Amino acid sequence: MKRFTELIAQLESSNKTNDKMAALVAYFNEAEEQDKPYVIAMFTGKKPKRPVSTALLREWAIEKSGISAWLFAESYHNVGDLSETIALILPPPTHSSDLKLSEWIMALADINGKDDAVKKTFITDSWDCLNISERFIFNKLISGNFRIGVSGKMLVNALAKQSDTPANQIMHSIMGKWKPEEITYQELIVGAHVNTDHSWPYPFCLAYALDQAPEALGEIQEWQAEWKWDGIRGQIVKRGGELFIWSRGEELVTDQFPELHFLLAELPDGTVLDGEILAVKSGKVLPFSLLQQRLNRKTIAKNQLENAPIGFYCYDLLEYQGADQRAEPLKNRRKILELLISGIPAQENLLMSPVVNANSWAELAEIRMDSRAMNSEGLMLKKLDSLYHSGRKRGDWWKWKINPYNIDAVMIYAQKGSGRRAGFFTDYTFAVRDGDQLITIAKAYSGLTDAEIKEVDAFVKKNAIEKFGPVRTVKPELVFEIAFEGIAESKRHKAGLALRFPRIARWRKDKKVEEINTLADLRQLLNSTLG
Amino acid sequence: MALIKFTNKGIYCTKGDFYIDPWKPVQLAVTTHGHADHVKSGNAAYLCHELTKPILLHRLGGDLKIQTLAYGESLLINGVQLSLFPAGHVIGSAQVRLEYKGEICVISGDYKVEYDGISTAFEPVKCHTFVSESTFGLPIYKWLPQQVIIDQISNWHSSNQQQQKTSVLTAYSLGKAQRLIKGLSLLQQKIYVHSAIANLNEAFIKAGVDLPETIRISPEISKSELQEGILIVPPAVADGRWIKTLLHPATGICSGWMQVRAGRRWRSSDAGFALSDHADWPGLLSAIKATSAEKVYVTHGYTATFSKYLNEIGIDSEEVKTQYGVEDEEEAVY
């Protein structure tokens, strides 16, 4: 437990990826063998059954610290995390413990199903032998919500580095079915429980945003235009009788999309497709907000399968009959791809991403205006003779996105920024009107010039109403135009909806707070995207 | 009439006709300590502890009329007996004790109860009315002993050294900086300080304070020399561009706010050390109980929560709106 606590402290004491990687590698070099699979399980979201409810934990912590419930609530409000509040508020420990992380996890599993009195004795005795950082981790082991800024990908890269094993293989291995109590670290790295030989994907070919008029690209006849879909870029790999679906983040997401599992039978071995994972219903692409309901779930409910059925829109063919196709020009790759897809029985779940035909750039620009109605973000322009590059390369592929949505909102909170703009209030929270109230709708950081930032900063310093740690509540007076890419229902936000990629488009000095948009305006916008 | 009154200029002694830590110019400003939120320029005269005088001269500059007292020494002003007692907050910080016809009132300014090795240790003073801060007036704030934090900093520094990183600690130039210099002096490492801190240190040394040796950061010192020592700079400098010119800088903030993870994450710092010059929750409560006060006014911090709690445990308390408690972030760089 002590070594793991040290790891968490190291991960939290740097915001640089390299430092975090180094801390993880060092941990997996030094930690107890039995602990390692548990740590991997924890960081990849494999949760054990919660042995004690949060209500009980809270009750016992209040009792043990001898304070009133309101004071606990007040403290929790300031800390923002229940596990941490409890860790801080309890009296200091009376002794220490040398139990290993895995032993703590097993001890917690053991109290499952026991009487509350037994649980209470175990939990409160445990608190007595753990310091603040260890208690925090212990409480997190109970709740299972371990969010400490380590992404699945970072963990995989660290394990790959530590064990000198390809990252793809590790990713595939830890995505497989295993239980920390039944597997050793070495078995997990080797992937003894899965077949790791066939899964590897290719690096994605990426595009730059078009920063000039399309006419500058030359003759339109040399180009292929497609819709730029707003989903999850993915690769479907079929090799050795197995099917793998990779997301652009190089995560294996096969289990999340059962609608695509039929391809195991339909695709020939040695095939790799590049395309977009989308929510598709009755031939229409649904907005990203619906697809989002399907992402990162351990289990998928029936109504989610019905509300947001998955389709894969094919862009490209990277491997065919076991041969790498990336050095072929796009027009050849596309031809084979069309042939391949046409051979697969008509399915709503696997389609070609259609080519958008136009005789001139002007005509194409016209068509592009309809992007939003198709739930697309604009167009992709790909040179017909382009190879499939690894990563981003200027010249062959361009994204030609449509303009974002805009609303006017008022700034109500400000917080100091970091990096170059540290010391200035640069991070703002914006609100729209809801009746006579203001309701938070977005947080945005960028989009103002340095001079404007200084001006806003001076306003914040003069007009701060309240102070919550580093955050200032300010007089609602400054109106900004907020640009965003999409809008979605959200239970986590008070407004009941969330904006996608919000940023400050410009400062509307000409507008008064009475003129800002309302929550009803946003609801309407949300409904129009769903319609 | 009560002995003190809270006015829009500051805390006013009705019988003595003077102010304690006023935020608007007055005839006589009794000053608890030298932080910017407790002392402003423009007052006709100042009364403070003898070690606060060099700070006022340094920070407010010019021709100041300053009268000083030692701890425990007293002075009669319009029939009010005034004396100063150590508040343990920073060097020279004092609680102001007022006595008039047997009624005693203590205004504590900012205080902490743990001895920090450099500021005269806090001394509880019996009184009828006590004016307290509550910067960390929540039960989640319980400081570890200073030595434990110094050890944490020391371990952090060794690990930085191994990784060829430059250790940069941020600390307020008055108080936390001197405390760190003293605490870290046992590590036998060179301590480099920003000129804002060096200037204050010189003022203290001139006034007879015994401070360990430090080196003023200047362009003549090479970055690789700096990499081998420990740097102490004010918060505003740590946020600035200069930090980026150092060799692999690792920043560590020393502040009570670092007790909470969210507090650490808000700042773009690499490490946070919960070292505060304010009393923690048990410290506030023990200090208040030791005064046996019948009435406690809470001036800044978690005032509402803290005074609600005091009332709950049977101590008559009221929150008061003041302009104290903003020094944390707005401290200017000298």
Interface residues (C-beta under 8 A of the other chain):
Chain A: E12 S13 S14 N15 K16 D19 S65 I67 S68 W70 L71 E74 S75 N78 V79 G80 D81 E84 T85 L88 I89 P92 F136 Q415 K416 S418 G419 R420 A422 G423 K461 G469 P470
Chain B: L138 P139 I140 Y141 K142 W156 A236 D239 G240 R241 A250 W257 Q259 V260 R261 A262 G263 R264 R265 W266 R267 S268 D270 A271 G272 Y302 T305 K308 Y309 E312 E329 E330
